[in-house]
């Protein structure tokens, strides 16, 4: 075993531990918070807010995505909560697209690294494509590709009152907090195998594929730098917050602003671990549609930024 391989293996192991701790804490905290909101806030109210009536629901969902500092994987508990509340499908998809791409941390890093003008146009691109995609997916009836079995509440207890006998009356009614925790833990147990697989793959890619690899394959000598960046961004699994500090070195290697934007959208909007988790919720047509939206957004953004903007 060479020292380089040992270092890559060590880096992968370190990344797996970091991801496991971080995503487990985030997943439990977010899913518990969402379950608590669902317990206290009637589903009908959530449906009205995110119902997509007159287009308001889409912009509310986009705003929700823009203020929630989630990475692509940690949007999943929020997504499940909104689906269980039967919120509008189109607005839910808009939230799924905007949350990892427009959250406050990403925007805060964009401004000093790429400047205010690029940041504004990036935000306009992510917002407009996300809203349009949500509207189109709902109009095409892609909500039928949601796996409904994941949204069914698990029944606890022993069935009917008669079958349980008089002991039922002595059982204390669970509090809202207990119900929220039970729902949170149930979702966590269902998703944990997928999370472990996703984290393992993401860690291996992170450890064995250096970020500088992008600078070589999407450099100035590649006429297909933008689509290449959009495609490799997903399996490369570099978070946007980790990617932006590397942009200076990419620019020094001659990587265009368009290729950088395509990489940001590809890696931030649809990471490989997120796709593995979404496979538990989405059937194949919706999963493919989700990927295509991110890819199209990355391509449009990449070529538009190359045409109209420069760093």
C-alpha positions in Angstrom: 0.0 0.0 0.0 1.6 3.3 -1.2 1.7 6.4 1.1 -0.5 8.2 -1.4 -3.2 5.5 -1.2 -3.0 5.4 2.6 -3.5 9.2 2.6 -6.5 9.0 0.3 -8.0 6.1 2.4 -7.4 8.1 5.6 -9.1 11.2 4.0 -12.1 9.0 3.0 -12.4 7.6 6.5 -12.2 11.1 8.0 -14.8 12.4 5.6 -17.1 9.5 6.4 -16.9 10.1 10.1 -17.5 13.8 9.6 -20.5 13.2 7.3 -22.0 10.5 9.6 -21.9 12.8 12.7 -23.0 15.9 10.8 -25.8 14.4 8.7 -27.1 12.3 11.6 -27.3 15.3 13.9 -28.8 17.5 11.1 -31.2 14.8 10.0 -32.6 14.1 13.5 -32.7 17.8 14.4 -34.5 18.9 11.1 -36.9 15.9 11.0 -37.8 16.5 14.7 -38.4 20.2 14.0 -40.5 19.4 11.0 -42.5 16.7 12.8 -43.1 19.2 15.6 -44.3 21.8 13.2 -46.6 19.2 11.6 -48.0 18.3 15.0 -48.7 21.9 15.9 -49.6 23.4 12.5 -52.6 21.9 10.8 -51.8 20.2 7.4 -54.6 22.3 5.9 -52.7 25.5 6.7 -49.5 24.2 5.2 -51.5 23.2 2.1 -52.9 26.7 1.8 -49.5 28.3 2.2 -47.7 26.0 -0.2 -50.7 25.2 -2.4 -49.4 27.0 -5.4 -52.5 29.1 -5.8 -51.8 32.0 -8.2 -48.2 31.2 -8.1 -47.8 32.4 -4.5 -46.9 29.0 -3.2 -43.9 28.7 -5.5 -42.3 31.9 -4.3 -43.1 31.1 -0.7 -41.3 27.7 -1.2 -38.4 29.4 -3.0 -38.1 31.8 -0.1 -38.2 29.0 2.4 -35.4 27.3 0.5 -33.4 30.5 0.4 -33.5 31.0 4.2 -32.8 27.4 5.2 -29.1 26.7 5.4 -29.4 23.1 4.2 -27.0 21.1 2.0 -28.6 18.9 -0.6 -28.8 15.8 1.8 -30.2 17.7 4.7 -33.2 18.9 2.7 -34.6 15.4 2.8 -36.3 15.5 6.2 -37.9 18.8 5.3 -39.0 17.3 2.0 -40.6 14.4 3.7 -42.4 16.7 6.2 -43.9 18.8 3.4 -45.0 15.7 1.4 -46.7 14.3 4.5 -48.5 17.6 5.0 -49.7 17.3 1.4 -48.3 20.6 0.4 -48.4 21.5 -3.3 -46.1 19.2 -5.2 -44.8 22.0 -7.5 -43.8 24.3 -4.6 -42.2 21.3 -2.8 -40.0 20.7 -5.8 -39.1 24.4 -6.0 -38.0 24.2 -2.4 -35.9 21.1 -3.1 -34.1 22.9 -5.9 -33.5 26.2 -4.2 -32.5 25.1 -0.7 -29.0 23.9 -1.4 -28.3 26.5 -4.1 -29.7 29.7 -2.6 -29.2 29.3 1.2 -27.6 32.2 3.1 -24.2 30.6 3.5 -23.8 30.1 -0.2 -24.9 33.6 -1.0 -22.6 35.0 1.7 -19.6 33.2 0.2 -20.5 34.1 -3.4 -20.2 37.9 -2.9 -16.6 38.1 -1.7 -15.4 35.3 -4.1 -17.3 36.2 -7.3 -18.6 39.7 -6.7 -22.0 41.2 -6.2 -23.1 41.2 -9.9 -22.3 37.5 -10.4 -24.0 36.7 -7.1 -27.2 38.5 -8.1 -27.4 36.9 -11.5 -26.7 33.5 -10.0 -29.6 34.0 -7.5 -31.9 35.1 -10.4 -30.9 32.0 -12.4 -31.4 29.5 -9.5 -34.7 31.1 -8.5 -36.3 31.4 -11.9 -35.3 27.9 -13.1 -36.5 26.4 -9.8 -39.9 28.0 -9.9 -40.3 27.2 -13.6 -39.3 23.6 -13.0 -41.8 23.2 -10.1 -44.6 24.6 -12.3 -43.7 22.3 -15.2 -43.3 19.2 -13.1 -46.7 19.8 -11.4 -48.4 20.5 -14.7 -47.0 17.2 -16.2 -48.3 15.3 -13.2 -45.0 14.1 -11.9 -46.5 13.9 -8.3 -47.6 10.4 -9.3 -44.0 9.3 -9.1 -43.8 9.9 -5.3 -43.5 6.7 -3.3 -46.6 7.0 -1.1 -45.5 4.2 1.2 -42.9 6.5 2.7 -45.5 9.0 3.7 -47.9 6.6 5.5 -47.9 7.2 9.3 -46.9 4.1 11.2 -49.7 3.0 13.5 -48.7 2.3 17.1 -50.5 0.3 19.7 -52.5 -2.9 19.5 -55.3 -2.1 17.1 -58.8 -1.4 18.2 -59.7 -0.4 21.8 -61.7 -3.6 22.2 -58.7 -5.7 21.3 -56.5 -3.9 23.7 -58.9 -4.2 26.6 -59.2 -1.9 29.6 -55.5 -1.4 29.8 -55.8 1.2 27.0 -57.4 3.7 29.3 -54.4 3.5 31.6 -51.9 4.3 28.8 -50.9 7.9 28.9 -51.6 9.8 25.7 -48.3 10.7 24.1 -47.3 14.4 24.2 -46.7 16.4 21.0 -43.0 16.2 21.7 -43.2 12.4 22.0 -45.2 12.1 18.8 -42.7 14.3 17.0 -39.8 12.3 18.2 -41.4 9.0 17.3 -42.1 10.3 13.8 -38.5 11.6 13.6 -36.9 8.4 14.8 -39.1 6.2 12.5 -38.0 8.3 9.4 -34.4 8.1 10.6 -34.5 4.3 10.8 -36.0 4.0 7.4 -33.4 6.3 5.8 -30.3 5.2 7.7 -29.2 2.4 5.4 -29.5 4.7 2.4 -27.6 7.4 4.3 -24.7 5.0 5.2 -24.4 4.0 1.5 -24.6 7.6 0.4 -22.0 8.7 2.9 -19.7 5.9 2.0 -19.8 6.7 -1.7 -19.4 10.4 -1.1 -16.5 9.8 1.2 -14.6 7.6 -1.3 -15.1 10.1 -4.1 -14.0 12.9 -1.8 -10.9 11.0 -0.7 -9.8 9.6 -4.1 -10.9 12.3 -6.5 -9.1 15.6 -5.6 -11.0 18.9 -6.2 -8.1 20.0 -8.4 -9.2 17.3 -10.9 -11.9 19.7 -12.1 -9.4 22.3 -13.0 -7.7 19.9 -15.4 -10.9 18.4 -17.1 -12.7 21.8 -17.4 -9.8 24.0 -18.3 -9.5 26.3 -21.3 -8.5 23.5 -23.7 -11.8 21.8 -23.3 -14.5 23.2 -25.6 -17.1 21.3 -23.7 -16.0 22.6 -20.3 -19.5 23.8 -19.2 -21.3 20.4 -19.8 -18.3 18.6 -18.4 -18.4 20.6 -15.3 -22.2 20.1 -14.9 -21.8 16.3 -15.2 -18.8 15.8 -13.0 -20.1 18.1 -10.3 -22.6 15.5 -9.1 -20.3 12.5 -8.5 -17.4 14.7 -7.5 -19.4 15.6 -4.4 -17.8 18.9 -3.4 -20.1 21.1 -1.3 -20.6 24.6 -2.5 -19.2 26.0 0.8 -16.0 24.0 0.2 -15.9 24.7 -3.5 -16.1 28.4 -3.5 -12.7 29.0 -1.7 -11.1 26.9 -4.5 -12.4 29.1 -7.3 -9.3 31.3 -7.3 -7.1 28.4 -8.2 -9.6 27.3 -10.9 -9.6 30.8 -12.4 -5.7 30.7 -12.4 -5.8 27.5 -14.4 -8.0 29.2 -17.0 -11.4 27.7 -16.0 -14.2 30.0 -17.2 -16.8 31.5 -15.0 -19.4 29.5 -16.9 -17.7 26.2 -16.0 -17.4 27.3 -12.4 -21.1 28.2 -12.2 -22.0 24.8 -13.8 -19.9 23.0 -11.3 -21.5 24.9 -8.4 -25.0 24.1 -9.6 -24.2 20.5 -10.4 -22.4 19.6 -7.2 -24.6 21.7 -4.9 -28.0 21.0 -6.5 -27.8 17.2 -7.0 -25.0 15.4 -5.1 -24.7 11.6 -5.4 -25.5 11.0 -1.8 -28.7 13.1 -2.2 -29.8 11.0 -5.2 -29.4 7.8 -3.2 -31.6 9.2 -0.5 -34.1 10.5 -3.0 -34.3 7.0 -4.5 -36.2 6.0 -1.3 -38.8 8.7 -2.0 -39.0 9.1 -5.8 -39.7 6.7 -8.6 -37.3 6.6 -11.5 -39.1 9.2 -13.8 -39.1 11.8 -11.1 -35.5 11.1 -10.1 -34.5 11.5 -13.7 -36.5 14.7 -14.1 -34.9 16.1 -10.9 -31.4 15.4 -12.4 -32.4 16.9 -15.8 -33.5 20.2 -14.1 -30.2 20.5 -12.3 -28.3 19.7 -15.5 -30.3 22.1 -17.6 -29.9 24.9 -15.0 -26.1 24.3 -14.9 -25.9 24.3 -18.8 -28.0 27.5 -19.2 -26.2 29.2 -16.4 -22.7 28.2 -17.6 -23.1 29.4 -21.2 -25.1 32.5 -20.2 -22.4 33.6 -17.7 -19.6 32.9 -20.3 -21.5 35.1 -22.8 -22.5 38.0 -20.6 -20.2 38.0 -17.5 -16.6 37.5 -16.7 -14.6 37.4 -13.5 
